[in-house]
Amino acid sequence: MKQRKSQTIPQGEHIMSADSQLLLGKLYKPTDSDVVYYYDLINANLQLRQIISADVLNGVFNAVIHSSATLDPLIASANTGAPLVEGSFLATDETADTVYLIDKPDGTVKKRAISSIDVLEARSFKEASIMTVPFLLLAGVQDGVDIVNGFNDDGTPVP
């Protein structure tokens, strides 16, 4: 995968704890609900994002859904972000090897570059569902925050 210019999070922003790193990129379902959530990292903030449909769940993710009474308090106390909506997908174009999650992390459609194959796998994305689309299609989508392993204490991303 091609490396993009590194982003830095301003000092004072939330940096993830070791416990948060363990949750990152996992799918969770509270024991008393049928709703599935994804733990996402946006600007060094761990966010619980609801997966709106089975199509998004099966089309984007390749992971086990975790459910446990031990996890329920973590799910209940997590910061919530925008849901992963219908139409979210993984894409690359014929001219590059960068893979993107096309998504609405803040209500606006954005392409979020996945920093490496290791991140693709660690974050539960389904490699088999990556679509190759025309270059101009991706060029017209606004860049979002890269999907990385985490952030150092100084706010620089760990690819």
C-alpha positions in Angstrom: 0.0 0.0 0.0 1.2 3.5 -0.8 2.1 5.7 2.1 0.4 9.1 2.3 1.7 12.3 4.0 1.5 11.8 7.8 -1.1 13.6 9.8 -0.4 15.0 13.3 -3.0 15.5 16.0 -2.5 18.7 18.0 -1.0 18.5 21.5 -3.7 18.1 24.2 -5.9 15.9 22.1 -7.0 12.5 23.6 -4.3 9.8 23.2 -5.4 6.2 23.4 -4.8 4.1 26.5 -3.5 0.5 26.2 -7.0 -0.8 26.9 -8.4 1.3 24.1 -5.8 -0.1 21.7 -7.2 -3.6 22.4 -10.7 -2.5 21.4 -9.7 -0.7 18.2 -11.0 -2.3 15.1 -13.2 -4.8 16.8 -17.0 -5.5 16.3 -19.1 -5.6 19.5 -22.7 -6.4 20.3 -24.2 -5.7 23.7 -25.6 -8.9 25.3 -29.0 -7.3 25.6 -29.2 -6.0 22.0 -29.0 -6.9 18.3 -27.1 -3.7 17.4 -23.5 -4.2 16.3 -20.9 -1.5 16.9 -17.4 -0.9 15.5 -14.7 0.7 17.5 -13.1 3.3 15.2 -10.2 5.7 15.7 -10.8 9.2 14.4 -8.3 12.0 15.2 -6.9 9.9 18.1 -10.4 9.5 19.6 -11.8 6.1 20.0 -15.4 6.1 18.9 -18.2 3.5 19.0 -19.9 3.6 15.6 -23.1 1.7 15.0 -23.2 -0.5 11.9 -26.6 0.4 10.3 -27.1 -2.7 8.1 -26.1 -6.3 7.5 -24.9 -5.2 4.0 -22.4 -2.8 5.6 -21.4 -5.4 8.2 -20.9 -8.2 5.6 -19.5 -5.9 2.8 -16.9 -4.0 4.8 -15.9 -6.2 7.7 -14.4 -9.7 8.1 -14.5 -10.3 11.8 -16.0 -12.0 14.7 -18.7 -10.1 16.6 -17.7 -10.0 20.3 -20.4 -10.1 22.9 -19.8 -10.5 26.6 -21.2 -9.1 29.8 -17.7 -8.0 30.7 -17.6 -5.8 27.6 -21.1 -4.3 28.1 -19.9 -1.5 30.5 -17.1 -0.5 28.0 -19.7 -0.3 25.2 -22.1 1.6 27.4 -19.5 4.2 28.4 -17.8 4.7 25.0 -17.9 7.9 23.0 -20.3 7.5 20.1 -19.5 8.6 16.6 -21.4 8.8 13.4 -22.8 5.4 12.3 -21.4 3.4 9.4 -24.2 4.0 7.0 -25.6 2.2 4.0 -23.2 2.7 1.0 -20.0 2.5 3.0 -17.4 0.5 1.1 -13.7 -0.3 0.6 -12.2 0.9 -2.7 -9.0 1.4 -4.6 -8.4 2.7 -8.1 -6.6 1.3 -11.1 -3.7 3.7 -10.8 -2.7 3.3 -7.1 -2.4 0.7 -4.4 -3.9 2.7 -1.6 -7.1 1.2 -0.1 -9.8 3.6 1.2 -12.8 3.2 3.4 -15.5 5.4 1.8 -17.6 6.5 4.7 -19.4 9.4 6.4 -17.4 9.7 9.6 -18.7 13.3 10.3 -21.8 13.3 8.1 -19.9 14.1 4.9 -18.7 11.4 2.5 -14.9 11.0 2.8 -12.2 8.6 1.7 -10.1 7.4 4.6 -6.8 5.9 3.5 -5.9 2.6 5.2 -2.2 3.0 6.0 -1.0 -0.6 5.5 -2.1 -4.2 4.9 -1.4 -4.8 8.6 -3.9 -2.1 9.5 -6.4 -3.5 7.0 -6.2 -6.9 8.7 -6.0 -5.6 12.3 -9.0 -3.3 11.9 -11.2 -6.1 10.7 -11.7 -5.0 7.1 -12.6 -7.5 4.5 -9.9 -7.6 1.8 -12.0 -9.6 -0.6 -14.6 -6.8 -0.8 -12.2 -4.1 -2.0 -13.7 -2.6 -5.2 -11.5 -1.2 -8.0 -13.1 2.0 -9.2 -12.1 4.6 -11.8 -9.4 7.1 -10.7 -11.7 10.1 -11.2 -14.3 8.7 -8.8 -11.9 8.6 -5.9 -10.2 11.8 -6.9 -13.6 13.6 -6.4 -14.1 12.3 -2.8 -12.7 14.5 0.0 -9.8 13.1 2.0 -10.7 12.1 5.6 -8.5 11.0 8.5 -6.2 8.1 7.7 -6.9 4.8 9.3 -3.8 3.9 11.3 -2.6 1.6 14.1 -2.8 4.4 16.7 -1.0 7.6 17.8 2.2 8.3 19.7 2.1 10.5 22.8 3.1 13.5 20.7 0.1 13.0 18.4 1.9 11.6 15.4 0.2 8.6 13.8 1.6 5.0 14.0 1.0 3.7 10.5 
